Amino acid sequence: MDFAIVVLIVMLLLAAGMAMVLAYRITKLRSVGTPCLLRPIPAAADEGWRHGVLQYNENSVSFYRLSTLRLGATLTLLRQTTEICGRRRPIGTEADILEGLVVLELEPGADGHGGAFELAMSQGAVTAFQSWIEARQSARSERRRA
C-alpha cells in the first residue's frame, strides 16, 4: 500500500475513535448531571459560555464540559468557599442561548484559586444549587478537640 493511504486510514480511525468517545461522554454526562452553562468572569456579555453538567458531591460540585475529550471534571467548585453574590436574567444577546435560565454570579474563590464564575441554570436547578450551598456545615459548628 502507498504510505499516504496508510496515513489517511490511521487518521480516519483516530477521528472515528475520538467521535465515539465524545458521543459516549455527552450521552453519559447528560444522563447523570444537572445541565447548566458556565463561564469565567469578567467576560463580554455574550462570550465564554460553555455547556456542561454539574455533578454534586458532599464537599464540591464538579462541572463537566460537554464538548471536550477531557476525562475528568473541567472545574470543581468547593462547597465551603462557594457564595452566590448576584442573580439576574440573561441580558442582550445572551437571551438567545440562555432563554428561560437564571444566571448566578459566584464570588471569587469558589474554585479554591480565586476564580469568579457565572452559572446559568433553570429555576429548579438554581433552587437545588442554593439548597446545596446553604446546607453545608458551618465552620463554627465543628467540634473542638480537648
Buried (B, 14 or more C-beta within 10 A) or exposed (E): EEEEEEEEEEEEEEEEEEEEEBEEBBEEBBEEBBBBBBBEEEEEEBEBBBBBBBBBEEEBBBBBBBEEEEEEBBBBBBBBBBEBEEEEEBEEEBEEEBEEBBBBBBEBBBBEEEBBBBBBBBEEBBEBBEEBBEEBEEEEEEEEEE
